[in-house]
C-alpha cells in the first residue's frame, strides 16, 4: 500500500476498523505512516521519534494510564497528548500521526503501532533485532562474539542486540531473534559462545 500524501494517511486511518483485531489495526496504521515517511525520506527520524515516545510511555505511569485507560475521552487524550508532544519537541508527521491516533480513539494501540513501524523500517534496511537474556553483564569480547553468531544465523543481516541481565539463568543465555525464540539449530550454533560465557575470568 502506498500513501502519497498526509491527506491519504488520514483517509487510510479513517477506514472502519471496528471488526479488526488490535494487531491488524496496528499494522495498518504503521504501514500507512511508513509509506508516507518513506516518500518524505524521513523513515529513520520517525522511527527514532516513535521509539523515544514509546520509552516515555513505558517510563511514565501517568502517560501509560492516559494511553490505555478507556475512561478518558478522545478530546481529553488529544489535548494531553498535544501538550506532551509540544513539551518534548515532537513535530512533523510523527506528531500528526500520534494526534490522529488519539483523535480516532486508538491511542491504546499506539505501543503496537510503534513496534510495527520500527519492524517495517528494520526490514527495509535489512536489520534484525535480538533480545538476549544473560546471567551477567557481557564483556566486549562476548558481545562481539554474540553479534557475530547472530549475524551468521540471521543470514548475514545486521543484528541490533538488546541485552537483559537475569541471574536466574546462571551460566546460560536466552536469545529471541526477531519474533522467534532460539530453536535447537540456533542453540547448536551458539553453543560455543555459551561455553565461553560460562568460563570464569
Buried (B, 14 or more C-beta within 10 A) or exposed (E): EEBEEBEBBBEBBEEEBEEEEEEEBBBBBBBBBBBBBBBEEBBEBBBBBBBEBBEBBEEEEEBBEBBBEEEBEEEEBBEBBBEBBEEEEBEEBBBBBBBBBBBBBBBBBBBBBBBBBBBBBBEEEEBBBBBBBBBEEBEEEBBEBBBEBBBBBBEEBBBEBEBEEEEEEEEEBBBBBBEEEBEEEBBEBBEEBBEEBEEEE
